[in-house]
Amino acid sequence: MKKLLSIFLITFSVTSVAQDSLKVMFHNLLNFPSAGVTRTVHYRKILQYAQPDVYLVNELESEYGADLILDSSLNIFGTTQYQRSLFINGPDTDNCLFYNTDKLGLLSQYQLTTVLRDISVYRLYYKAPNLSAITDTIYFWFFSCHLKAGVNDFEQRKTEALQIKYYLNDIVNQVENVFVGGDFNFYSGFESGCQALLNQGAVQLIDPANAVGNWSNDWNYSDWHTQSTRTSSFGSGSGGGMDDRFDLIFVSEDVMSNANGVTFIPGTFTPLGQDGNHYNDAINSGVNNAAPDSVIQALFWGSDHLPIMMDIALDETAGIPTQKVDYIQVYYSQDAHALNFTTSLERFDLVLYDMMGRIVFRKNNVEGNVVLPDHLQGVYIWSVISEGKQRSDRIVIH
């Protein structure tokens, strides 16, 4: 008895000359859902206003929390186009990607481990209007990270940041349209970890705001401060008012130059709700015209961090490198207690995770079918890795 579980066909195309755009948002949710499950109402107001196409979050604690965001804050009031990545339960809090399936598809996801928290890597592709099996489209790499907090922990932040640069070095021949964002906890742009991201390794990263400086507790950087939205601490969040630029998005050079079909839209890089007039103050104190009042209040109550946003234009006429067409079909054979693969890949690495994100089985250099250990029964996540690409899905093993 065989059951067809999943089919991945990696084929993309671009023939249209029309331009589209994407809104990208990173947000530290503040220990969700344990710090208050009803905050989905506040997230809903923020997301309904901002309407991001790519929404990456930190401090997510569970798959239950991921589903709450998807079902109670994104896919509401008739909206149905958002999907999310797999939730991988790593050490400490976790990341997750939510994306607009009308425009984007998720090609792969991968976890980079650090001493404290995983860094999540997602590869997406643009669903061009004339997508077909013979031409190409625009690809993106998104990295979501939450580095070590603490004014004296800059060396650990550097070590964690270097994991991103090492990975970019490993995939340098595939790198295009890179977005590295999240809560970096950098107190200065001259901190060693920030400088490592900007200047070390084979892939240079850029601050689209061009605001690298000693931004902590400096009024001159008040336009870019993202933490804290409150002056007093509550709901496990930090107080102190708006005086730190912890949340950032760094991008590769091609995002600024349209080398691979993507161009940063000037003037769109902003901490949502930041008007520059709330230095050392709560984001909802007095008048704040950076967003509607209901959104400002939602930012205050939803988290101690502001989301950071940017818009990009998609240029389908730009030079886009040719991509190899890959496909993979995965069957589970109950009789043989094996995974059977039909694929164009010559060989690949296979990893099985349980639903808590723990690795339960691994086999490298697979060329055919894989017989599983007898004790593996239940729902698992399979992940196939080849040439820096990853495909993942769930599978039921009997």
Secondary structure, 3 states (H helix, E strand, C coil): CEEEEEEEEECCCCCCCCEEEEEEEEEEEEEECCCCHHHHHHHHHHHHHHCCCEEEEEEECCHHHHHHHHHHHHCCCCCCCEEECCCCCCCCCEEEEEEECCCEEEEEEEEECCCCCCEEEEEEEECCCCCCCCCCCCEEEEEEEECCCCCCCHHHHHHHHHHHHHHHHHCHHHCCCEEEEEECCCCCCCCHHHHHHHHCCCCCEECCCCCCCCCCCCHHHCCCCCECCCCCCCCCCCCCCECECCEEEEEEHHHHHCCCCEEECCCCCEECCCCCCCECCCCCCCCCCCCCHHHHHHHHHHCCECCEEEEEEEECCCCCCCCCCEEEEEEEECCCCEEEEEECCCCEEEEEECCCCCEEEEEEEECCCEECCCCCCEEEEEEEEECCEEEEEEEEEC
